[in-house]
Amino acid sequence: GAAAITSNALEGREIKWAINSPELEAKHAQTNGHIVRTRFPPEPNGYLHVGHAKSMNMNFSLAFEKLGVPMEHRRTIFRYDDTNPEAESKEYIDSLRRDLQWLGWKPERTTYSSDNFQQLHDFAVQLIQKGYAYVCDMTKEEMEAQRELAMRRANLVNSGQDPDTEAPIPSPDILPGRNRNNSVEYNLRMFEKMKMGLFDEGAYTLRLKMDFESSNPNMYDLVAYRIKYTPHPHAGSGWCVYPNYDFTHGICDSLEAIDYSICTLEFETRREPYYWILWALDLYRPKVYEMSRLNLQYTVLSKRRLLKLVNNHHVHGWDDPRMPTISGMRRRGYTADILNTFCNDVGASRASNVVEMSKLQHTARLLLSTTARRAMAALDPILVTITNFDFTPEQVTFEVQNSPTDPSLGSHFVTMTDKMYIDASDFRLQDSNTYYGLAPNKAVGLKYQGGNLVCDEVIQKDGNVVELKCHLDMSEDRPKPKSYITWVPFDGIPCEVRVYNHLFTVAEPTDQWEEELNPESEVVYSKAIVDPSVREVVDAKFVNKWTSNVALQFERLGYFVVDDDTTYDSKNNTGNLVFNRTVSLKEEVFKKKLTPEEEAAIEKNRAEKQQALEAKKKRMQIHPDNLFREADEYKGMYSKFDEKTGIPTHLADGTEVSKSAMKKLDKEKKKHMKALAAWQK
C-alpha cells in the first residue's frame, strides 16, 4: 500500500499508541494493496455547508494530490457518522447524499456508523473484559467537577507545583471516581442491563478507563455509551444505548481500512483518545491529519448558529440563498464547478485563515461569464413611450449573441417596441456632469438599436416617475452619447428578482452576530421584467432544487439564476418567474447612500471648483506687465501705468498712487509672475 505514497505530506503529531504492530501493518497492506483510502464522514444533523465542500475536496481529491497517489489507486468512503439519533433525520440523510452527488464526488461506497452498532457494542464488552471500561453512575455535574479537578492538578504538575497541596483530592469518590474500580463482572452485568433498557436515561454511562493525570482533558475517562430512548433514523428502534463520536469514528475508520483520517484542527486534541481506543482493542491505526477549517467572510459556519438563523427566521430556511449551505449556494446560482474551483484555490493547510468572500465571487464571475446566456432586464422598470416610432418590426429586430465570447452558445432575437421599459437606475430627474444615464432633455444611446433616446416629458404620479415620453434621434449628425442603456420590449416577461447581498454587515461576525445581520441582505424587486427571448429556457419544467437551474447574465446588472419558487409555464406565458442574483458584474464597493441635499452640495462644490479653474486659466493668459490693466479685480481702477514695469502710477480719478501702495502692487506682480512660472511648468 505504502508504495503508492511518495510523500509524507499528511503527517500529524506523533503518539505512542499510534504505532501499528508489524502484524497489523501486514494485514492492512493485504487488504488495501496499492489502494490509498480516505473517508468523508459528516453527521446527518444539518445541511452540508461550504466548509464541508472544502472537506470533500480534500478527501476526494487534494489529499491524494498532496500524497502523489495515482488516480487508479484513490478510494474515498462516504460515511454517515450517525451516532446521535436525537439530532438526525431522514431529511438530512437525503440532503447529504444529494449534495455530494451534485458536487460530482463519487465515493467507493456509502456506509453508516450505525451499521456497526453490534460490532461497536462487542468492542465495548471487550474493553470491559480487559479492564479498560466501566459503568459509571456519576451525574453530568459530578463529571464536570471531576474533570476540572483533574485539569487543575495536571496544570500544577506542568508548572512544577505540588497538586496535593494546591489542589488536593477531597475524596476518591470524586477522583478517580466511585465506580472506577468496580469488578469486571459487575460492569458486564450493568452494561447488559443498560442495553436491555432497565435504567432511566442519564442514570448510567459506560466510560473508558483512560488517564486522569494526562494534560489532555480528552483523556479523562471519556463516555463511550449513553442511554437514549430514541429510535434511530437509519438503524430503527433496536437500540437504547448509543456510542459517542470519539468511541465510534476511530473504530469505523479502522474497520473500513482507512489510510488517512482527515479532520479539522479543533479535533487535534482528540488524537489521544482516537489512538488509545484503537491501541486498547489492538486494531489498525490510520494516520490522522488535521487541517484548518474554512472560515469565510460575512457568514457563519457553526452548525449551532446556522440552526439559530433558520429557527429564529432570520432566513427563509436551510436553502435560503444567503446561507453558506451547499443547498443555499446552489439556489443562489453557485455551480458545482464554482464551489470546487474555489475549494481548490483555497487549498488545505494547517494555517488558520479567513477567506475573503470576494474570492468566491471572483470565481463565480469568471466561470459564469463563459456559460451564462445574455438577456436584458429592468429590475425597477419605467415605461418609455417613443413618440416618433416609425419602424416595421423587421427594422427593429436585432440578433444578439448569447455569449459575446463563445459563438457556440448561439444567439437570440429581440424586437424593439414603441412602448418599452428601462431600469429606474438609468434615469434621473436631476442631471449632473458625472451621470451618463437618461435625464430630461438629454440623450443616451440605445443598446443594439444605436439611436439616441431623448427624454422630452416626464410623467409623475404621487411623486414617482411612471412614464417617459421620448423621441429617437436617428439623424446622421446626432451627438455621440456618453453611454448606451439596455431596454426591455413591451412584451417582456414580468418576474420577481431577489438581489442578495452579504448576510452580515461585518466581515467577521462576533459573539453579537445576531445584531450584525444585514437588513439589506435580500432586496426584492417584485415588478421586474425580462426580455421575452428567455421564455423557452426559464420554464418551471427545468427547475430542480437538487441541480443547478438556468443562469443568465442580465446585461449591465449581474448574473442571475432561476429560483426554485418559479412556476412559470412558457407555453401559456402564465405562472411566477423568480430570479436570484448570484453576483454583480463587478465587485461592489459599498458606498454610503447620499441624500438629495448631500448630492446637491457635492454638485455645487464641483461647479465652484470648475468656475475657479476657468478663472485661473483666464488669469494665466495675462502678461505680468498687463496685470493691472487686464485682471478682473483691477479693471478700471487705474488711469496711468509705469511704461517699463506696468505698475499703476495714477488712480482712475487722476490721483497719484502713494509709494507704499506701489510697493504692495509690485509684490502682487511678483506673485503673479511666480504663479505663471508654476503654471507653465
C-alpha positions as CSV (number, residue, x, y, z in Angstrom):
1,G,0.0,0.0,0.0
2,A,2.7,2.5,1.0
3,A,4.5,2.0,-2.3
4,A,1.9,4.4,-3.9
5,I,2.7,7.2,-1.4
6,T,5.6,9.3,-2.4
7,S,5.2,12.0,0.2
8,N,4.8,12.5,3.9
9,A,2.6,15.4,3.1
10,L,0.0,14.5,5.7
11,E,1.9,14.0,8.9
12,G,0.4,14.9,12.3
13,R,1.7,14.9,15.9
14,E,3.2,11.5,16.9
15,I,1.7,9.5,19.7
16,K,2.9,6.3,21.3
17,W,-0.4,4.5,20.8
18,A,-0.5,5.3,17.1
19,I,2.2,2.8,16.2
20,N,0.9,-0.3,14.4
21,S,2.4,-3.7,15.0
22,P,4.1,-5.5,12.0
23,E,1.2,-7.9,12.0
24,L,-1.4,-5.1,11.8
25,E,0.6,-3.4,9.0
26,A,0.9,-6.6,7.0
27,K,-2.9,-7.3,7.4
28,H,-3.7,-3.8,6.3
29,A,-1.4,-4.0,3.3
30,Q,-3.0,-7.3,2.3
31,T,-6.5,-5.6,2.4
32,N,-5.6,-2.4,0.6
33,G,-2.7,-3.4,-1.7
34,H,-1.9,-0.2,-3.7
35,I,-5.1,1.4,-2.7
36,V,-5.0,4.6,-0.6
37,R,-8.3,5.2,1.2
38,T,-9.7,8.3,2.8
39,R,-13.2,9.0,4.1
40,F,-15.8,11.9,4.3
41,P,-17.8,11.3,7.5
42,P,-20.5,14.1,8.0
43,E,-23.0,13.8,10.8
44,P,-26.6,13.9,9.4
45,N,-27.8,16.6,11.9
46,G,-28.0,19.5,9.5
47,Y,-27.3,20.5,5.9
48,L,-23.8,20.5,4.5
49,H,-22.1,23.9,4.1
50,V,-19.2,25.3,2.2
51,G,-16.8,24.1,5.0
52,H,-17.9,20.5,4.1
53,A,-17.3,21.3,0.4
54,K,-13.7,22.0,1.4
55,S,-13.5,18.8,3.4
56,M,-14.9,16.8,0.4
57,N,-12.4,18.4,-1.9
58,M,-9.6,17.4,0.5
59,N,-10.8,13.8,1.0
60,F,-11.8,13.0,-2.6
61,S,-9.0,14.9,-4.4
62,L,-6.5,17.2,-2.7
63,A,-5.2,14.7,-0.2
64,F,-4.3,12.3,-3.0
65,E,-2.7,15.1,-4.9
66,K,-0.5,16.0,-1.9
67,L,0.4,12.4,-1.4
68,G,1.1,11.7,-5.1
69,V,-1.4,8.9,-5.4
70,P,-2.2,7.9,-9.0
71,M,-5.9,8.2,-10.0
72,E,-6.5,4.4,-10.2
73,H,-5.4,3.9,-6.6
74,R,-7.6,6.6,-5.0
75,R,-10.6,5.5,-2.9
76,T,-12.9,7.5,-0.7
77,I,-15.7,6.2,1.5
78,F,-18.8,8.4,2.2
79,R,-19.8,7.6,5.8
80,Y,-22.8,8.9,7.7
81,D,-21.5,9.4,11.2
82,D,-24.9,8.8,12.7
83,T,-24.5,8.1,16.4
84,N,-26.8,10.7,17.8
85,P,-30.5,9.8,17.0
86,E,-32.0,12.9,18.5
87,A,-30.4,15.4,16.1
88,E,-30.5,13.3,13.0
89,S,-33.3,12.9,10.4
90,K,-34.1,11.3,7.1
91,E,-34.3,14.8,5.6
92,Y,-30.7,15.4,6.5
93,I,-29.6,12.0,5.4
94,D,-31.2,12.6,2.0
95,S,-29.7,16.1,1.5
96,L,-26.2,15.0,2.4
97,R,-26.3,12.3,-0.4
98,R,-27.7,14.7,-3.0
99,D,-25.2,17.5,-2.2
100,L,-22.3,15.0,-2.5
101,Q,-23.7,13.8,-5.8
102,W,-24.3,17.3,-7.1
103,L,-20.7,18.3,-6.4
104,G,-19.6,15.4,-8.5
105,W,-17.8,13.3,-6.0
106,K,-18.1,9.5,-6.5
107,P,-17.5,7.5,-3.3
108,E,-16.1,4.0,-3.3
109,R,-19.2,3.1,-1.2
110,T,-21.6,4.6,1.3
111,T,-21.5,3.4,4.9
112,Y,-23.3,4.2,8.1
113,S,-21.6,4.2,11.5
114,S,-24.9,2.8,12.8
115,D,-24.4,-0.3,10.6
116,N,-21.6,-1.2,13.1
117,F,-23.7,-0.8,16.2
118,Q,-23.4,-4.5,17.1
119,Q,-19.7,-4.6,16.4
120,L,-19.1,-1.4,18.4
121,H,-21.1,-3.0,21.3
122,D,-19.0,-6.1,21.2
123,F,-15.8,-4.0,21.2
124,A,-17.2,-2.2,24.3
125,V,-17.7,-5.6,26.0
126,Q,-14.1,-6.5,25.1
127,L,-12.8,-3.3,26.8
128,I,-14.8,-4.1,29.9
129,Q,-13.3,-7.6,29.9
130,K,-9.8,-6.1,29.6
131,G,-10.4,-3.7,32.5
132,Y,-10.4,-0.7,30.1
133,A,-14.1,0.3,30.6
134,Y,-16.5,0.6,33.5
135,V,-20.2,1.5,34.1
136,C,-20.5,4.9,35.9
137,D,-23.4,6.4,37.8
138,M,-21.9,9.9,38.2
139,T,-24.1,12.8,37.1
140,K,-23.1,15.3,34.5
141,E,-22.3,17.9,37.2
142,E,-20.1,15.4,39.1
143,M,-18.2,14.5,35.9
144,E,-17.6,18.2,35.3
145,A,-16.2,18.7,38.8
146,Q,-14.0,15.6,38.4
147,R,-12.7,16.9,35.1
148,E,-12.0,20.4,36.4
149,L,-10.1,19.0,39.4
150,A,-8.0,16.7,37.1
151,M,-7.2,19.6,34.8
152,R,-6.1,21.8,37.7
153,R,-3.9,19.1,39.1
154,A,-2.3,18.4,35.6
155,N,-1.7,22.2,35.1
156,L,0.0,22.4,38.5
157,V,2.3,19.4,37.7
158,N,3.2,21.0,34.4
159,S,4.2,24.2,36.1
160,G,6.3,22.4,38.7
161,Q,3.9,22.8,41.7
162,D,2.6,20.1,44.1
163,P,-1.0,19.2,43.2
164,D,-1.6,17.6,46.6
165,T,-1.1,20.9,48.4
166,E,-2.5,23.3,45.8
167,A,-5.5,21.1,44.6
168,P,-5.9,18.1,47.0
169,I,-8.4,15.4,46.1
170,P,-11.3,15.7,48.7
171,S,-12.4,12.1,48.2
172,P,-11.6,9.2,45.9
173,D,-15.3,9.3,45.0
174,I,-14.6,12.4,43.0
175,L,-11.2,11.4,41.6
176,P,-10.7,8.8,40.2
177,G,-14.4,8.3,41.0
178,R,-16.5,5.9,43.0
179,N,-17.1,3.5,40.1
180,R,-13.7,3.2,38.5
181,N,-12.5,0.2,40.4
182,N,-15.7,-1.9,40.2
183,S,-15.2,-5.5,39.2
184,V,-15.3,-6.7,35.5
185,E,-18.3,-8.9,36.3
186,Y,-20.3,-6.1,37.8
187,N,-19.5,-3.8,34.8
188,L,-20.5,-6.6,32.3
189,R,-23.8,-7.2,34.2
190,M,-24.6,-3.4,34.4
191,F,-23.8,-2.8,30.7
192,E,-26.1,-5.6,29.7
193,K,-28.9,-4.1,31.8
194,M,-28.2,-0.7,30.2
195,K,-28.6,-2.3,26.8
196,M,-31.8,-4.1,27.9
197,G,-33.4,-0.8,28.8
198,L,-33.6,-1.3,32.6
199,F,-32.4,2.2,33.6
200,D,-33.5,5.8,33.0
201,E,-31.8,8.0,30.5
202,G,-28.7,9.6,32.2
203,A,-28.7,7.1,35.1
204,Y,-25.6,5.3,33.9
205,T,-22.9,5.7,31.2
206,L,-20.1,3.4,30.0
207,R,-16.7,5.2,30.5
208,L,-13.3,4.3,29.3
209,K,-10.6,3.9,31.9
210,M,-8.0,6.3,30.5
211,D,-5.7,8.7,32.3
212,F,-6.6,11.4,34.8
213,E,-3.0,12.6,35.0
214,S,-2.8,13.5,31.3
215,S,-2.5,17.1,30.3
216,N,-5.2,16.4,27.7
217,P,-8.8,16.6,29.2
218,N,-10.0,14.3,26.4
219,M,-8.2,11.5,28.3
220,Y,-10.3,12.0,31.4
221,D,-12.3,8.7,31.1
222,L,-14.4,9.6,28.1
223,V,-18.0,8.5,27.9
224,A,-18.3,5.7,25.3
225,Y,-22.0,4.8,25.7
226,R,-25.1,6.6,26.9
227,I,-28.7,5.6,27.4
228,K,-31.2,7.2,24.9
229,Y,-34.8,6.0,24.3
230,T,-34.9,7.5,20.9
231,P,-35.4,5.3,17.7
232,H,-32.6,5.8,15.2
233,P,-33.5,7.2,11.7
234,H,-31.4,4.5,10.0
235,A,-30.9,1.6,12.5
236,G,-34.5,1.7,13.7
237,S,-35.6,1.1,17.3
238,G,-33.5,-1.9,18.3
239,W,-31.1,0.1,20.5
240,C,-31.4,2.2,23.6
241,V,-27.6,2.6,24.2
242,Y,-25.7,4.6,21.7
243,P,-21.9,5.0,21.2
244,N,-20.5,8.5,21.2
245,Y,-18.5,10.2,18.5
246,D,-15.0,9.6,19.9
247,F,-15.6,5.9,20.5
248,T,-17.1,5.3,17.1
249,H,-15.2,7.2,14.5
250,G,-11.7,5.7,15.0
251,I,-13.2,2.2,15.2
252,C,-15.1,2.8,11.9
253,D,-12.0,4.2,10.3
254,S,-10.2,1.0,11.2
255,L,-13.0,-1.4,10.2
256,E,-13.1,0.4,6.8
257,A,-9.3,0.1,6.2
258,I,-8.9,3.9,6.1
259,D,-5.3,5.1,5.5
260,Y,-5.8,8.8,6.2
261,S,-8.4,10.1,8.6
262,I,-8.5,13.8,7.8
263,C,-10.4,16.3,10.1
264,T,-10.2,19.9,11.1
265,L,-7.8,21.4,13.7
266,E,-10.3,21.6,16.5
267,F,-10.0,17.8,16.7
268,E,-6.3,17.9,17.2
269,T,-6.6,17.1,20.9
270,R,-8.8,14.1,20.0
271,R,-5.7,12.3,18.6
272,E,-5.0,10.8,22.1
273,P,-8.4,9.1,22.6
274,Y,-8.6,8.1,18.9
275,Y,-5.3,6.2,19.2
276,W,-5.8,5.0,22.8
277,I,-9.1,3.2,21.8
278,L,-7.5,1.5,18.8
279,W,-4.5,0.6,20.9
280,A,-6.7,-0.9,23.6
281,L,-8.6,-3.0,21.0
282,D,-5.4,-3.8,19.0
283,L,-7.0,-2.5,15.8
284,Y,-5.2,-1.0,12.8
285,R,-4.4,2.7,13.4
286,P,-4.9,5.0,10.3
287,K,-2.9,8.2,10.0
288,V,-4.8,11.2,11.4
289,Y,-4.2,14.6,9.8
290,E,-5.8,17.9,10.9
291,M,-6.2,20.8,8.6
292,S,-7.5,24.4,9.3
293,R,-11.3,24.7,9.0
294,L,-12.7,27.1,6.3
295,N,-13.6,30.5,7.6
296,L,-15.4,32.7,5.1
297,Q,-16.1,36.4,5.4
298,Y,-19.6,37.8,6.0
299,T,-21.0,34.5,7.1
300,V,-21.1,31.9,10.0
301,L,-20.4,28.2,9.6
302,S,-21.1,26.9,13.1
303,K,-24.0,24.4,13.0
304,R,-25.4,26.0,16.1
305,R,-25.5,29.4,14.6
306,L,-26.9,28.2,11.3
307,L,-29.7,26.4,13.1
308,K,-30.4,29.6,15.0
309,L,-30.6,31.6,11.7
310,V,-33.2,29.2,10.5
311,N,-35.2,28.7,13.7
312,N,-35.3,32.5,14.5
313,H,-36.4,33.2,10.9
314,H,-33.5,35.4,10.1
315,V,-33.5,33.5,6.8
316,H,-36.3,31.5,5.0
317,G,-34.7,28.1,5.6
318,W,-31.6,25.9,5.1
319,D,-31.6,26.6,1.4
320,D,-32.0,30.3,1.6
321,P,-29.6,31.8,-1.0
322,R,-27.9,33.8,1.8
323,M,-27.0,30.7,3.7
324,P,-23.5,29.2,3.3
325,T,-25.1,25.7,3.0
326,I,-24.4,23.9,-0.2
327,S,-28.2,23.9,-1.0
328,G,-28.4,27.6,-0.3
329,M,-25.4,28.3,-2.5
330,R,-26.8,26.2,-5.3
331,R,-30.1,28.0,-5.1
332,R,-28.2,31.3,-5.3
333,G,-26.6,30.2,-8.5
334,Y,-23.2,29.0,-7.5
335,T,-22.5,25.9,-9.6
336,A,-20.6,22.7,-8.5
337,D,-17.8,23.9,-10.7
338,I,-17.6,27.3,-8.9
339,L,-17.5,25.7,-5.4
340,N,-14.9,23.0,-6.4
341,T,-12.7,25.6,-8.1
342,F,-13.0,27.9,-5.1
343,C,-12.1,25.0,-2.7
344,N,-9.1,24.0,-4.9
345,D,-7.9,27.6,-4.8
346,V,-8.3,27.9,-1.0
347,G,-6.3,24.6,-0.7
348,A,-5.7,22.8,2.7
349,S,-3.1,23.6,5.2
350,R,-2.8,23.9,9.0
351,A,-2.6,27.7,8.9
352,S,-5.8,29.3,10.2
353,N,-7.2,32.0,7.9
354,V,-10.3,33.8,6.9
355,V,-11.1,33.7,3.2
356,E,-12.4,36.8,1.5
357,M,-16.0,36.5,0.1
358,S,-14.7,38.4,-2.9
359,K,-12.5,35.3,-3.8
360,L,-15.7,33.2,-4.1
361,Q,-17.5,35.9,-6.1
362,H,-14.5,36.4,-8.4
363,T,-14.5,32.6,-9.1
364,A,-18.3,32.8,-9.8
365,R,-17.9,35.8,-12.2
366,L,-15.0,34.0,-14.0
367,L,-16.9,30.8,-14.6
368,L,-20.4,32.3,-15.2
369,S,-19.1,34.8,-17.8
370,T,-18.3,32.0,-20.2
371,T,-21.5,30.0,-19.7
372,A,-24.3,32.4,-18.8
373,R,-26.6,33.4,-21.6
374,R,-27.1,37.2,-22.1
375,A,-30.5,38.9,-21.7
376,M,-31.8,42.4,-21.0
377,A,-33.9,43.1,-17.9
378,A,-35.2,46.0,-15.8
379,L,-35.4,45.4,-12.1
380,D,-37.4,48.6,-11.3
381,P,-39.0,49.3,-14.7
382,I,-40.0,52.7,-16.0
383,L,-42.3,52.8,-19.1
384,V,-40.9,54.7,-22.1
385,T,-43.1,55.8,-25.0
386,I,-41.3,56.6,-28.2
387,T,-43.4,59.3,-29.8
388,N,-41.8,59.2,-33.3
389,F,-41.6,55.4,-33.6
390,D,-42.0,54.7,-37.2
391,F,-40.4,51.3,-37.9
392,T,-41.6,47.9,-39.1
393,P,-40.8,45.0,-36.7
394,E,-38.1,43.8,-39.2
395,Q,-36.3,47.1,-38.9
396,V,-36.0,46.9,-35.1
397,T,-35.4,43.2,-34.7
398,F,-31.8,42.6,-33.5
399,E,-29.8,39.4,-33.3
400,V,-28.0,39.2,-30.0
401,Q,-25.2,36.7,-29.3
402,N,-25.9,34.5,-26.2
403,S,-22.3,35.0,-25.3
404,P,-20.0,37.7,-26.8
405,T,-17.0,35.3,-26.4
406,D,-18.4,31.9,-27.3
407,P,-20.3,31.7,-30.7
408,S,-21.2,28.0,-30.0
409,L,-23.8,29.2,-27.4
410,G,-25.8,30.6,-30.4
411,S,-27.9,33.8,-30.5
412,H,-31.4,35.1,-29.9
413,F,-33.5,37.9,-31.3
414,V,-35.0,40.9,-29.6
415,T,-37.6,43.2,-31.1
416,M,-38.0,46.8,-30.1
417,T,-41.5,48.2,-29.5
418,D,-42.9,51.8,-29.4
419,K,-43.6,51.3,-25.7
420,M,-40.8,49.7,-23.7
421,Y,-39.1,49.6,-20.3
422,I,-35.8,50.9,-19.0
423,D,-34.4,50.4,-15.5
424,A,-35.0,53.2,-13.0
425,S,-31.3,53.3,-12.3
426,D,-30.8,54.6,-15.8
427,F,-33.0,57.7,-15.3
428,R,-32.6,60.8,-13.1
429,L,-34.7,63.9,-12.8
430,Q,-31.6,65.9,-11.9
431,D,-28.7,65.6,-14.4
432,S,-25.1,66.0,-13.3
433,N,-21.7,66.1,-15.0
434,T,-20.7,62.6,-13.7
435,Y,-24.1,61.0,-14.6
436,Y,-24.2,59.3,-18.0
437,G,-27.8,58.0,-18.0
438,L,-31.0,59.5,-19.2
439,A,-32.4,62.8,-17.8
440,P,-34.9,65.4,-19.1
441,N,-33.8,66.9,-22.4
442,K,-30.7,64.7,-22.5
443,A,-29.8,61.8,-24.9
444,V,-28.5,58.3,-24.3
445,G,-27.7,55.6,-26.8
446,L,-30.0,52.5,-27.1
447,K,-28.1,49.2,-27.0
448,Y,-28.4,47.2,-30.2
449,Q,-30.6,49.8,-31.9
450,G,-27.9,52.5,-31.9
451,G,-30.1,55.6,-32.0
452,N,-30.2,58.4,-29.4
453,L,-33.1,58.3,-27.0
454,V,-34.0,61.9,-26.0
455,C,-36.3,62.5,-23.0
456,D,-38.9,65.1,-23.7
457,E,-41.5,64.7,-21.0
458,V,-41.6,63.1,-17.5
459,I,-45.0,61.9,-16.2
460,Q,-45.2,61.5,-12.5
461,K,-47.8,60.1,-10.1
462,D,-47.6,60.5,-6.4
463,G,-44.0,61.8,-6.7
464,N,-42.9,58.7,-8.7
465,V,-41.8,58.7,-12.3
466,V,-44.3,56.4,-14.1
467,E,-43.6,57.2,-17.8
468,L,-41.1,59.0,-20.0
469,K,-42.2,60.4,-23.4
470,C,-39.1,60.3,-25.6
471,H,-38.1,60.6,-29.2
472,L,-35.5,58.7,-31.2
473,D,-32.8,60.8,-32.8
474,M,-31.6,58.9,-35.9
475,S,-30.0,61.8,-37.7
476,E,-26.6,61.4,-39.3
477,D,-25.0,64.2,-37.2
478,R,-26.5,63.3,-33.9
479,P,-24.1,63.7,-31.0
480,K,-22.2,60.6,-29.8
481,P,-23.9,59.6,-26.5
482,K,-21.8,59.1,-23.3
483,S,-23.5,55.7,-22.7
484,Y,-25.8,53.1,-24.1
485,I,-28.6,51.7,-22.0
486,T,-30.4,48.4,-22.1
487,W,-34.2,48.2,-22.6
488,V,-36.9,45.6,-22.4
489,P,-39.7,45.4,-25.1
490,F,-43.3,45.9,-24.1
491,D,-44.0,42.1,-24.3
492,G,-41.2,41.3,-21.8
493,I,-42.0,38.7,-19.1
494,P,-42.9,40.0,-15.7
495,C,-40.8,38.5,-12.9
496,E,-39.6,38.8,-9.4
497,V,-35.9,39.5,-8.8
498,R,-34.2,38.9,-5.5
499,V,-31.0,40.7,-5.1
500,Y,-28.7,39.2,-2.4
501,N,-26.0,41.0,-0.5
502,H,-23.8,40.0,2.4
503,L,-25.7,38.3,5.2
504,F,-23.7,40.3,7.8
505,T,-22.6,43.9,7.9
506,V,-19.2,42.9,9.3
507,A,-16.6,40.7,7.6
508,E,-16.0,38.6,10.7
509,P,-19.2,38.3,12.8
510,T,-18.6,38.5,16.6
511,D,-20.5,36.9,19.6
512,Q,-23.1,39.6,18.9
513,W,-23.6,38.2,15.5
514,E,-27.4,38.4,15.6
515,E,-27.1,42.2,15.9
516,E,-24.7,42.3,12.9
517,L,-27.2,40.9,10.4
518,N,-27.5,43.0,7.3
519,P,-31.1,44.3,6.9
520,E,-30.5,44.7,3.2
521,S,-29.2,41.2,2.6
522,E,-32.2,40.4,0.5
523,V,-33.8,43.2,-1.7
524,V,-36.9,42.0,-3.6
525,Y,-37.9,43.7,-6.9
526,S,-41.5,42.3,-7.4
527,K,-42.3,44.2,-10.6
528,A,-39.2,43.4,-12.6
529,I,-39.3,42.5,-16.3
530,V,-37.0,40.4,-18.6
531,D,-36.8,40.3,-22.4
532,P,-39.0,37.6,-24.0
533,S,-36.1,35.8,-25.6
534,V,-35.6,33.8,-22.4
535,R,-39.1,32.4,-22.5
536,E,-38.2,28.9,-23.5
537,V,-35.3,28.4,-21.1
538,V,-36.9,29.7,-17.9
539,D,-39.9,27.3,-17.9
540,A,-40.6,25.7,-14.5
541,K,-40.2,22.2,-16.0
542,F,-36.4,22.8,-16.0
543,V,-36.4,23.8,-12.3
544,N,-35.0,21.3,-9.8
545,K,-33.8,22.2,-6.3
546,W,-31.1,19.4,-6.4
547,T,-29.5,20.6,-9.6
548,S,-28.2,24.0,-10.9
549,N,-31.0,26.0,-12.5
550,V,-30.6,28.1,-15.7
551,A,-28.2,31.0,-15.2
552,L,-28.4,34.3,-17.2
553,Q,-26.4,37.4,-17.4
554,F,-28.7,40.4,-17.2
555,E,-26.7,42.9,-19.2
556,R,-25.2,45.6,-17.0
557,L,-26.9,44.2,-13.9
558,G,-25.2,40.9,-12.9
559,Y,-25.5,37.2,-13.0
560,F,-28.9,35.7,-12.1
561,V,-30.4,32.2,-11.7
562,V,-33.9,30.9,-12.0
563,D,-35.2,30.3,-8.4
564,D,-36.9,27.1,-7.1
565,D,-40.1,29.2,-6.4
566,T,-40.7,29.5,-10.2
567,T,-44.0,28.2,-11.5
568,Y,-43.7,29.8,-15.0
569,D,-45.3,28.0,-17.9
570,S,-43.7,29.2,-21.1
571,K,-46.4,27.7,-23.4
572,N,-49.2,29.8,-21.9
573,N,-47.0,32.6,-20.5
574,T,-48.5,32.1,-17.0
575,G,-47.2,31.5,-13.5
576,N,-44.5,33.2,-11.5
577,L,-41.0,33.7,-12.8
578,V,-38.4,34.3,-10.0
579,F,-34.7,35.1,-10.3
580,N,-31.9,35.3,-7.7
581,R,-28.9,37.4,-8.2
582,T,-25.8,35.3,-7.8
583,V,-23.2,38.1,-8.1
584,S,-22.9,41.6,-9.5
585,L,-21.0,42.1,-12.7
586,K,-18.1,43.8,-10.9
587,E,-17.0,43.8,-7.3
588,E,-19.3,46.2,-5.5
589,V,-17.7,48.8,-3.2
590,F,-20.2,49.7,-0.5
591,K,-20.8,53.4,-0.7
592,K,-23.0,55.4,1.7
593,K,-26.3,56.4,0.1
594,L,-26.4,60.2,-0.3
595,T,-29.5,62.3,0.4
596,P,-30.6,64.7,-2.4
597,E,-29.3,67.6,-0.2
598,E,-25.8,65.9,0.1
599,E,-25.8,65.3,-3.7
600,A,-26.7,69.0,-4.4
601,A,-23.9,70.2,-2.0
602,I,-21.4,68.0,-3.8
603,E,-22.6,69.2,-7.2
604,K,-22.4,72.9,-6.0
605,N,-18.9,72.3,-4.7
606,R,-17.9,70.7,-8.0
607,A,-19.4,73.7,-10.0
608,E,-17.5,76.2,-7.8
609,K,-14.2,74.3,-8.3
610,Q,-14.8,74.3,-12.1
611,Q,-15.5,78.1,-12.1
612,A,-12.4,78.8,-10.1
613,L,-10.4,76.7,-12.6
614,E,-11.8,78.6,-15.6
615,A,-10.9,81.9,-13.9
616,K,-7.4,80.7,-13.2
617,K,-6.9,79.7,-16.8
618,K,-8.1,83.1,-18.0
619,R,-5.7,84.9,-15.5
620,M,-2.7,82.8,-16.6
621,Q,-3.1,84.3,-20.1
622,I,-2.1,87.8,-18.7
623,H,1.4,89.1,-19.1
624,P,2.8,90.4,-15.8
625,D,3.2,93.9,-17.3
626,N,-0.5,94.0,-18.1
627,L,-1.8,92.5,-14.8
628,F,-3.2,95.8,-13.5
629,R,-4.8,96.6,-16.9
630,E,-6.5,93.2,-17.7
631,A,-7.1,91.3,-14.5
632,D,-10.8,91.3,-13.4
633,E,-10.1,92.7,-9.9
634,Y,-8.1,95.7,-11.2
635,K,-10.1,96.6,-14.3
636,G,-11.0,100.3,-14.4
637,M,-9.1,101.1,-11.1
638,Y,-6.1,102.9,-12.6
639,S,-5.6,105.5,-15.4
640,K,-1.7,105.7,-15.8
641,F,1.0,103.0,-15.6
642,D,4.8,102.9,-15.4
643,E,6.0,102.3,-19.0
644,K,8.7,99.8,-18.0
645,T,7.1,97.8,-15.2
646,G,3.3,98.2,-15.8
647,I,2.9,99.2,-12.2
648,P,0.0,101.8,-11.8
649,T,1.1,105.4,-11.1
650,H,-2.4,107.1,-11.1
651,L,-5.8,106.1,-9.9
652,A,-8.8,106.3,-12.3
653,D,-9.7,109.8,-11.0
654,G,-6.1,111.1,-11.7
655,T,-4.9,110.9,-8.1
656,E,-1.3,109.7,-7.8
657,V,-0.7,106.3,-6.2
658,S,1.3,106.5,-3.0
659,K,4.7,104.9,-2.8
660,S,3.7,102.4,-0.2
661,A,0.7,101.3,-2.4
662,M,3.0,101.0,-5.4
663,K,5.3,98.7,-3.3
664,K,2.2,96.5,-2.5
665,L,1.3,96.4,-6.2
666,D,4.8,95.4,-7.1
667,K,4.5,92.5,-4.6
668,E,1.3,91.4,-6.3
669,K,3.0,91.5,-9.7
670,K,5.9,89.3,-8.4
671,K,3.3,86.9,-7.0
672,H,1.6,86.7,-10.4
673,M,5.0,86.0,-12.1
674,K,5.6,83.2,-9.7
675,A,2.2,81.7,-10.3
676,L,2.7,82.0,-14.1
677,A,6.1,80.2,-13.9
678,A,4.5,77.3,-11.9
679,W,1.5,77.1,-14.3
680,Q,3.7,76.9,-17.4
681,K,5.8,74.1,-15.9
